[in-house]
Amino acid sequence: MNVDTMGARARMLQRLRGHAPAAPSTTLDALDARIDAHFTARRALGPLAPNERIAQFQRMLEAAHAEVICASAATWAADLAGRLAAAGVRNLLLDTACAEGQALKAALEAALPAAVQARGYTRPIEEWKAELFDTIDAGFTVARSGLAATGTLVVVPDANAPRTVSLVPPLHVALIHASTLHADLHAAVAAERWRDGMPTNLVMISGPSKTSDIQQTTAYGAHGPRALWVVVVTDEDRGTDGQQGAAA
């Protein structure tokens, strides 16, 4: 017997929607206003200058056992290339389509042509799964923004840099422009207008992967990278106290 499961699901959801009371728009607007007022007042009690926001972001990440590297737009790529080589990274997975990925790849090729190989995510995972898990030492991603209050990276994976890049390699290296740092999650949601449309896959990262067993023994790397490096770029061209950061 053929069962039209999709049709049955659609009919069930339609019935549920028909019986669900719709919240008046005025009620939702009032709730939004109360939430906005709460967070605005809280931030007003302790406003953070751009350099203070960076410092708080760094403190929170380091408290979660991440390493934070602050660098200028002119030096970050060369500095990171040297750090990767010194850490023994031999194969680095990155997005060569973005400007930051191109800059890092060029720095690696210029200074360390035989030490660290930059690899792009160019094949379906089924074609190189064993190689990916066995030979890739680090993954490099560029964060969309960050939250100073919690030391959180907001990453939006795509086809060139899927979630695998930040999840599978033992070391995750994330770059974030200081101008995209927000005070907190509410500020990020408002400034980036998440209500107008969120990505299908948005990842928030606040440190390396960690878990605790029943004895409360913390272990790193059980469900993701054992280490997290965060490169904060203080880019004068974008403005350290840029519009996104200032709005937050």
N, C-alpha and C positions, 0 to 999 in steps of 0.2 A: 504494500500500500504506500503510495506516494503522499508524503506529508509536506504541505507548503509551509515550512517553518518560518520563512521570512515574511510571508503574507500574514501568518498568525501573529507574529511579533508586531508587525505594523498595526494590525487591528487592535491588539491589546493596548499598545501605546496610545493609539488614537482614543480609545475609551477612557484611559487614565487621564489624558489631557482634557477630555471633555468634562470630566468630573472634578478636576483640580481647580480650586478657586484661584482666580488670577489676582495677584497683588496689585493694588492700585498704584499707578505710576507716582502719585504724590507721596505714597508711603515709602517707596523705594528712594525717591529723591530726598526725602527727609532723613532716611537712614544714612544715605551717602553723605549728606551734609553734616550729620552728627559725627560720623567717622572722620571726615576731613577735618572738622573743627578740633576733635580730640588730638589727632596727630600733629596738626599745625601748632596747637597750644603746647604740646609736649616738646616739640622741636624748638619752639621759641624760648623755652626755659634754659636750654643749653645749646644755642646755635653754634655750629662748627664751621670755621673757616676752611677753605679747601685743603690747606696743609694739615689741619687738625683731622679732617675727614680721612686723609691718607694715613695718618698716624693711627687712628682708631681702627681702620681697616687692617692695617699691618698687625696691631696688637691682637686683634681677635683671631686672625689667621694663625699667628705664631702660637697662640694659646691652644690651637687645635693641631699643633705639630706640623704646620706647613712652613715652608721657607719663603720669605718675601724678599724680592730684589727690586729696589727702586733704581731706575736708570733714565737717562734722557733719551729723546728720540734718536739722537745721533749716535749713541753708544750702546744701546741695549742689545742689538743683534750680535755685535762682536763680543760683548761681555758674555752673553749667554752661550755663544759658540764655544768660548774657552771653558766655561763652567761645565758644559755637556761633555767635552773631551776629558776634562779632569775627573769627572764622575764615572768615566768608563763607558759612556753611551757610544754605541757603534752604529745603531740603526734608529733613526728618528722618523716617526710618522707625522706628516704635516700636510696642510692644505697649500699647495703651490699656486692656487688661483688667487688667493688673497694677498694684499700688499705685504702684510707682516710675514706670511709664509715665504714669499719671494725674498724679502730682506734677510731672513734667517738663513735660507738656503744659500744665498749669495755669500753671506758672511762665512758659512761653513766651507764653501768651495774655495774662498779666497785664502782663509787662514789655515784650514785643516782639510785639504782635499782628499786625504787618504784616511783620516781618522774617523769622522762621523759622516755616515751616508744619509742624506735626506730622501725619504720615500713618500710618495703620494698614495692616497687611497684610491686606486684606479681600477680595482677588480672587485667583483662580488666576493663576499667573505667565503662562500663555498669553494672558491678556486684557490684560496691561499690561507685557509684557517690555521693549518698546522704551522706554516711559516710565520703568520702573524703572532700566534701565541708563543712560539719558541724563539724567534729572533729579534722582534721589535723591542727595543729597550725603553723607549720613551715616546710619548705622544704630545704634540704641540697644538694648542687651540687658542683662539682669540675670543675672549669673553665679550658679550654684548654690553654688559654693565656690571656693577657690583654694589653691595650693600655694606656700608661702613659699620653699622650697628652690630652686625653679626659676622663680618668677615666672609661674606658670601659672594661667589661668582655666579653670574647669570649667563649661561651658555645656551646658544640655540644651534643644535647640530643641523647639518644639511648633508647633501649628497657628497660633497668634497671633504667634509669633516664630520662623519657620523658619530654617534655616541660611542662607538667602539674606540675612537681615537683617545678619548679621555678615560675609558673604562678598562681596556685590556692591558696596555703596557704597564709595567711596574712603576714607572715614573710619569706623572702627568705634569706638563709645563703649560701654564696658562698665562697669556698676556692680557693685560687690561690697561686701557688708557685712563689716566687719572681724571680726565674730564667727564668720564661716564660713571663716576662713583656717586651714588645716592646716599642720603642719610640712613634710610631704612627701606623696608619693603613697600610700605605705603607710598613713600616718595617716588620710588621707582615705578610703581603701578600708575601713579598719576602723571608723572613726567613723560613716560613712554606710551601713555594712553593704551594700556593693556585692554581696557574695556572695549576698544574699537576693533580688537582682533588679536588674539594670541597665537603664537606659533603652535603647530601641532605637537612639537616636542621641545619643551623648555626644561633645561636642567639647572638645578641650583646646587652648587658645590661649596661646602664650608670646611674643607680639609681633606686629608687622605682618607681612604677607606678604612674603617675600623669597626670592630665588633667586640662583644664581651660574652664569654660563656657563662654557665650557671654559677661559676665561682667568681664572676666579675673580673676576670683577667682580660685586659684589653689586648687585642691582637690587630695589627695593621696589615692590610692587603688581602684580607680574606675574600672580599667581594669587589675588589677594584684595585687601583694603584696603591702601593705601599707608601709612596712619597708624592708630595705636591709642592711644586715651585710656582710662585706667582710673581710675574714680572710686571711691576707697575711703571708705566711709561709716563713721565711728566713731560708731555709734549707741548711746547710753547705754541706751535702752530694751531693745535686744537684748543689750547687754553686750559691750564690746570684747573681754573675755576670757570670752565666752559658752561654753556647754557644748560646742559643736562644737570651738571653738578650744582650749579648755582640755583637752579629751580628746585633742587631737592633740599 
